[in-house]
């Protein structure tokens, strides 16, 4: 008898016996008796002598069998009563527990689309998970998941978007930055604030302005406009003036570090700087100080740049809602900036910093750049090291510059790119020099949603432009990105979820919902998603038969595809249109229009060269948002009258 579940064991043996019963000739059908020579019409059957002896013997056997069955039935009933009494005992409780666990396992397997196992297999799975899997899971979690943010213990599985069969070798050479033409210092600070990085660099180099003075101008603007835009988390004023004085001292000694020497800038607040808060935009971490010097911060410091502020990131790098509010769009303050690089986009647009560093996993550079009307580069995956940066997904996260000019994006990329020894996904990519590209030798495709002004301007400059469509058969692109990003994020914030800190999250329909759902993605299905991603990459590679293409920068399918493949894209402003429902007295507020220029991985210089060519013939990127000239009746409604749709949940 089984000691694990005796009731089930005994019942399986004895219950079938209830289907047997003793029979007599009286129970036999008449047809059968007739076939045997018996007479059954209105009288007892008359049997031959030989049959009467058999019948007598049979009746004795039937009687005996009935007696045995009666005794057996009584024994069965006694056993059933006995085993009912065991239900409250340890054996019965264990049996009940095993049945419950198997039922729960089956339900869980069904949620994973794996409900095809039979009962025995489900019991085996339950036993194996309890005895083997869970101890391993807990041991691994204790080793690497007790600290949130993914700053330590990165995965050794490294994504490389390289398309060529031979990996890039050697260290990339620096770009040949052009010197700005003869620049004279403007008379007012407003004009200074909206100069390009290259122009400001020339003012410093020619000693028409000091870095300390320039730093003061931008800190003043940050404090002036932040109450409206809600775009600054921390002012790094003391650090900024120390760095500015050092830049001025070096220049007085004849040491010039390059185009960023003495130039102020801001960092998205997922990038750590020693002795200053790195809040990740979250209530949970708003007092967090990480004494880690992020790689990108090191690069900018070595180039002589001056950090003036930590700028808003949406909470845990999701959208524009953070623990201090919600960041607004300088071009239309009734709108929000969208995307988690909200602070870098808004501050650059409003002339509060000459440039800023943001990040993208899935749209956090492209969306706010498009909304706020700035030029921004999402570089090839692996271009910029991410040590000291909060991680969402190690195979998707990228750092990139927000500027007003494409040429400035090239200058910033040149300063921050390169191999980070602590980020195994970073590489020394041998970019060409965007300032030396002969664009007349390029063939550029344009999609159906491309801004045709960009197409016509580039064509007028000698670029061969052709209609283009990027074809691929993978129809689950958005789902692949969803699985990749959410599962990776959950691995980096496992403790945050388990400890209930998600209850304090600023927008409950965002990360809390997504990360709970991510618990239901199996390792097998995550890997299948990565295999589908590999198929997507191969198909995009095979069909990318132009040097670059032009198309909408915020199309969600394209955002997902570009991030999964690792494509670079530069967002460029291409114009403005009227806002919906303007105030009756009129307004200077506008909705920005933009497009994206996409290139293959490792060909950021192509996209940059084309964007610079377009901007050399247009001035959309030079326009200034009307935050100082709203008019007496042009205020921010509370709540806003313009509906701002919530960011989609990556479905």
N, C-alpha and C positions, 0 to 999 in steps of 0.2 A: 504494500500500500504506500502511496506517495505521502510523504510528510509535508509537502509544500501546499497541497490543496486536496485533502482527502475526500471532501464532498464531491468535487468534480470527478475524482478518480473512480469512486464506488458507483456513482450514478452512471458513469459511462459504461460500466460493466453490467449492471443489473436492470437498468430501465428497459432495455430491449426485451427482457423476459416477460414484461407485462403484456406483450403483444401475442404471446402464446396462450392457448387454453385447451382443455381436454374436450374431445368430441365423441359422440356416439352415433350409431347408425341412424338414430332418429334425426341427427343433425345433417345427414347427407341428403343431397338433392334427389328428388324422385327420378330424374333422368338417369342418374348414375345407378340407382338401384335397379331400374328397368333393364339397363345394359347388362347387369350382372344376373339377370333371370329372376329378380324379385317381383312379387305381386304387391302393388301398393294402392289399389283402388278400393277405397271404403273398407279396408280391412288391414289388419297387421300384415306385415310382410311374411310370406311363407318361405322358409329357407330349406334348402336341401340339407340332409343330415350332416354332410361334410362342412357346410357353411355354418350350421348351428354350433358345432364345436369351436370354429374360429371366432364366432360372435361371442360365445361365452368367455373365451380367453381374452378377447378384446375388451369386453366390459370390465373384467378384472383389472386389466392394464389401465384402462381409463380411470377407474376408481382410485387406483394407487396413484396415478399421475395427478389427479385432482387433489388428493391429500397432500402430495409433495408440494404442489403449487400453492396450496393454502398455507402450508408451513413457511414456504419461501417468501410469500407475500408478507406474512407477519414479521419475518426476520428483516425484510427490507424496510418495513415501516419502523421497526425498532431502530435500525441503523439510521434512518433519516431523522428520527427524533434525537438520537444520540449526536448526530453531526450538527443539528440545529443548536444544540447546547454548546457546541464548540465555537459557535460564531462569536461569542464574547471572550473566547480564550485567545492566547497568543497565536495558535495555529490558524484559527479562523480569521483573526485580525490580519495576519500576514497574507493570507489568501485574498482577503478583500482589498488589501493595499496593492497587491500585485495586479489585480484586475483593474483597479483604478488607475494605476500608473500606466498600464498598457493602453487604456482608453485615452489617457491624456497624450501619450506618445503618438497614438494614431491621429488624434486631432491636430497635433503639432505638425506631423508629417503631411497631413492634408493641406495645411497652410503653406507648406513648402512645395506643393504640387508633387508630393511623393507618397500619396496614399495608396500605393499599389501593393504593399507588403501584406502577407497573410498574418494570422494571429500569432503563430509561432515565431515568425520573423520579427514582429513588433515586440514581443517579449524579449527576444535576443537583443534587439536594438536598445530597449530600455535598460537592460542589464549592462550592456557594453558602455552606454553613455554614462551611467552612474559609476561604474567601477573603473573606467579608463579615461573617458573624455573629460569629465568634470574635474578630476584632479589635475590634469594637464592644463586645462583652461585656467584654473585658479592659480596654478604655479606661474604661468606666463603673465597673467594679469598682475600678479604681485611683483614680478620682475620689472615690467615696463609700463604699466598703465596706472600707477598710483598718482602720477602728476599729469595734469591736463595740458593740452596745447600742442602736443607732438614736437616739442622742442628737442627732445632727446630720444635716443634709440630709434633712429629711422630704419625703415625696411631696407633690406639689401636688394630687393627687387626694384630695379631702376628702369624707368621709361626713357627711351632714347628715340626722338622723332626723326632721326637721320634717315634720309631717303637713299643716299648713295650706298653702294655695297661696301665701299672702303670708308672707314671712319676717318673723320677729319683729324689731321695730325698737325702738331706744332702749335706754337702760340700765335694768336692772331695779332696782326699789326694794327696800330692805332689809326684812326681816321685823320685825314689832313684837313683840319678845321679851317675854314676861311676866316680871315679877319674882317670884321665889320668895316664898312667904308667910314670915312672920317665922320665921327660922331661928336656932336656938340651937346653938352648937358642942357636938358630942357629947363625952363624957368620954374615950373611948378612940380610938386611931388606927384600929382596925379599922372602927369605925362611920364615921369620916371617909372612909376609903378607898372605901367603897361608897355615898357620897352622889352625887347627880347633879351634872352640870356646873353647872346653874343654881343648885343649893344651895351648891356650893363657891364659885361666883361671889359669892353673897350673903354668905358668910362673909368673903371677902376684901374685898368692898365695904364691909361694916360693920366691918371691921378686927378681927374676932374671931380671925383667923388671918392670918399673912403668907404671901406667895407663897414666900418662902424656907423657912419652916417646912413648908409643904405639899409643896414639892419634896423636902425631906428625908424626909418620910414615904413618898413613893412610891419614891424611890431605895432606901430601906431594904427595901421590899416587893419591888422588882425583884431585889435581890441575895438576898433570902431564898428566893424561890420559883423563881428561874431554874434552880438545879441540878436540880430535879425536872422542870420543864416544858420546859427547853431552848428558851426563847422569846426570848431577848435576844442580839443580836449585839454591840452596842457601847453602853456607858454613856456618855452625854454630860454627865457630872457637872459639869465645869468650866463648860461653856457654860450648863448649866441654872441653876447658881447665879448666874452673871452676869446671865442674863435675869430670874431671879426678883428679884434685888436691884434691877434697873432697874424692874421692875413695881412693887415696893414704893416706890421713890423717886418714881415718877410719881404714885402714889396719895397720897403724903404732900404732893405739890405740888398736889393737887386735880384731877389728870388721871386719868380713868377711861376705859379704852379699850373697855369693853363686857363682855359675859358671859364672854369667855375671858381676861380680864385676870388674869394670874398663874396660870393653870390649867396644870398639867403634862400632857404627852401624849407619845405615841410615834409614830414613823414607820416604816413598812415599809421594809426596807433595799434597796429599789430606787430610793428617793428620795434625791437627793444633797443633802448639806449640806457646805459648805466646811470643810476641815481635818479632816474625819472620814471614816473608811473607808465606802465604799459598795460592799459586797461582792457584791451580787446573790445572796447565799446560796451562792456557787459557790467551789470550791477554786481554780479558775483565777483568780478576781478577788478573793480574800479580802484582799489587801493594797492594793486599788485605792482611791485617794483622788481624787475628782472635785471640783475647786474650782469647782463650779457650784452656784448657789443655786437650788434647785428653786422653781418658781412657787408650789406649794402651801405650801412652807416659808415663803416670803416673806409669803404671805397670813396665815398663822398668827402669824408673828413680829410683823406689823403690828397684829394683834389683841391682842397682849400675851401670847400663850400661851408656855409654857416647855417646850422639848424636853428630855426626860430620857433617852431611849434610842432607838437604832435597833433595830427589832424584826425577828424572823426572817421571811425570805421563803424559801419553798422554792427550791432551786437554779434560777437563771434563771427565777424566778417560776413554778415548776411543783411542785405538791403540797407536802408538809410536810417533805420530806427536804432537809437542807442540809449544808454542810461540817462543822458542829459537832454534828450528831446528827439527831434527829427530834422535833418539837414535840408535846407531849402535851395532852390535853384536861383542863382542871382539874376538870370534873365526873366524869370517870372516867379516872384517870391511867394505866389499862391501855390506853386507846385513844389514838390519835394524832388530831391536830386536823383533818387533811385540808385541802386547798386551800393555795395559796401564801401567802395572808395569814394564815398560821398564828400568827405572833407577835402581831399586832394583836388577833386573836380571843382567844387564850389569855390574854394580859396584861390585856385589858379584863375578861374573865370572872373572873379571879382578883383583881381589885381592885389590880392592879399599876400601872395608869394609869387615869385617869378616862375617857379616850377615846384612840383611835388612828386613824391614816389607813392604809387598805389599798388594794388595787387589784383589779380583775377584768377578765379577758379572756374567761374562760369558767368561771365558778363559784368564783373565788377569794375573793369576798366571801360569797356565799350559802352555800357548803359549810362553811367554818370557823365562820361565825356560827351556823349551825344546829347543828353538832356541839358547840360550846362554850357554847351557850345565851345568846347576847347579841343585842342589837338592832343591826342594821346596814343601811345604805342603799347600794344600788347605784343611783346617780343616772342620769338621762338622759345618754346619750352627748353629750359636749361641754360638760357643765356646769362641769367643773373643768379648768383648764389643766394640761398634762403636761410642760412644759419641765423638764429636769433629771431625768426619770424614765425608767428603762430601758424600752424599747419592745418589746412582742411584736408587736402589730398596731395600726397607726395608725387603723384603722376600728373597733376593738373595745375598746381599752384605756380603762378608766375608773378614777378615784380616788373613794373614798367613806369615810365615817366608821363606825367600830365604837364603839358606846356601850352603856350598859345601859338607856337610856331613849330613846323615840322623839323626845321633845322635845329631847333633847341632839343627836340626829342633825340636827334642823332647825336648831339653833343653829350647829352645825359647818358644815353645808352653806351657810348664809347667809354664813359668814366666808370660805369658800374658793372659792365659785362666781364666775363672771365671765370676761370675755375676757382670755386670756393673749396678749399681742402676738406671742409666739414660737411659739404653737400655733394653726395656722390652723383647726383643727377646734373650738376652744373658742368659746363664744358667751355673750353677755349674755342669758340666758333670762329672760323676764319672768314668773317664778313668781308665783303668788298667795301670800298670806300663810297658811301652814298654821294659824297660831294664830287666824285670823279666819274660817275656813271654816265655813259652816252645813251640817253633815253631814246634816241632815234633808232637804236638797234633793238628796241624792245617790242614785243607783241603783247598787247594788253587786252584781255577779254572784258566784256561788260555784261552783267546779268540783267534780267528784265527789270529789276528794281534799282538799278544803278542811277545815280544822279547824272543826268545827261550833260549838265554843264561841265562836270569834271571830264567826261568823255570828250567833249568838243574842244576843251582847252588843251588837253593832252594831245589830241589829234593835230591841233594847230601848231603844236611844238614839235611835230615830226614823229610822234609815237604811232605805231600801227595799232589801230583799235579794231576789234572784231567782236561780233556777238558771241556769247559764251554761255554754256550751261555745264555746271559741275555735276556729273551723273554718278550715282552709286546706288547699289541695290539694297543696302542695309536699311531696313525700315524701322529699326528700334534705337536710333541714334540718341534721342532724348532719354530713353530708358537706360541706355548704357551709361550715359553721363550721370543719371540719377543714382544708379547702383554704385558706380565708382566713387562719386563724391560723398554720398551719404554713409556708406560703409566705412570709407577711410576716415571721415570726420568722426564717426562713432568710436573708432579705434583710438582716436586722439582725445576724445572726451567721454570715455567709458565711465570714469570715476564721477564726472559731473552728472551724468544721468543716474547712475546707481545710488548716489548720495542724495538725490532729490533736488539738486541745485537748479535743475531745469524749471522748477516751479517758479523761480524768480526771474525767468527769462522775459525780456521786454515785449516780445510778440509771440504769443503762444501758438499761433498758426504757422510758425516758421520752423526753426530748428527742432523744438520739442516734438512736433508732429512727424517731421522727416526722420529723426533719429529713432523714434519708437518704431516706425515702419522698417527702418534699416535692420532692426533685430530679427526681422523675418526673412532676411536674405541669407541663404546658405552659402558656405564657402564654395560649393560646387557651382552654384548659380553666379556667384561673383566671378569665378574664373571663366565661366561660359561667356559672361559679359565682356571680359578682357579678350577672349578669343574673337568675339564679334567685333570688338574694337580693332583688333588686328586686321580683320577682313575689311573694315571701313578704311583703315589707313592705306591698305594695298589698293583698294579701288579708287580712292582719291588721288593717290600717287599716279596711277595709270591714266586717269582722266584729266589731270592737271597739265594740259598741253599748251599753256601760255606762260609768259614770264610772270604775270600777275593778273588779277582780275578786280573789277570794281563792283561793289554791291552794298546793299543795306548792311549796316554794322550791327543792328540790333534785332535782326530776324532770329527768333529763338532757335530754330533748327540749325541755322548757320553758326550761331554762338556755340551750341553744343558740339557740332561737327568740328569747328575750328579748334576748340579746346581739347577735344579727344585726339585729334591728329597732331596738334602742336603747331598750327599755322600762325605766323605773325600777321597782325593787321594794324593799320594806323587809321584812326578815326579823324576825319577832317571836317570842319564846318563848311557848309556850302550855301548858306543863306538863312533867311528868316521868314516867318509868316505870322499873321495876326493871331493873337490868343483868342480862344473862344470866350464869349460873353465879356467883352472889355467894359471897363467902367464908362458910364455915360459921358463923362468929361474927357474921355480919351486916355491913352496910356502909351508909354514907350516900351512897356513889357512886350516880349516877343517869344514865340516858339522857335527854337533853333532847328535848322535843317542840316543834315550831315550825310556823309557816306563813308564807306570803308574801302581801303585799298589792301588787298590780301596778296601774300606772296607764299611760295613754298617754304618749308622749314629751312633755316640757315640763310634765307635770302631777304632778311629784314632791310638790307641796304637798297633793294629794288623798290620796296614799298615806300621807304623814306625818300628816295630820289624822285619818285613820281609825285609824292605829296608836296615836296619842295617845289617841283616844277609847276604844279597847279597853284600853289600859294604865291608864286612869283608873279602870277598874272591876275590874282584876285585879292580882295581885302576883307573877306568875311571874317577871317581869323583875327583881324585887327580891331574889330568892333568891341565896344565896351558896354557891359550890362548897365541898366538904368537904376541901380540901387541908390544913387544920389539924386535922382530926378523923377520921383514917382508921381508928383502932383499932389495938390492938397486933399483930393478925395480918393486917391489911388492907394489905399491901405490894404493890409492883409486881412481878409475876412476870417472870422473865427467862429465856426469851422469854415474851411475853404468851400467856396461854391463850385469850384472845378473838381469833379470827381477824379481822384487819383487811384487807379486800379492797384490792388496789392500785387506784389511780385508773385509770379506763378511758382508753384512748388516743384519745379523741375520735373514735370510729368511728361 
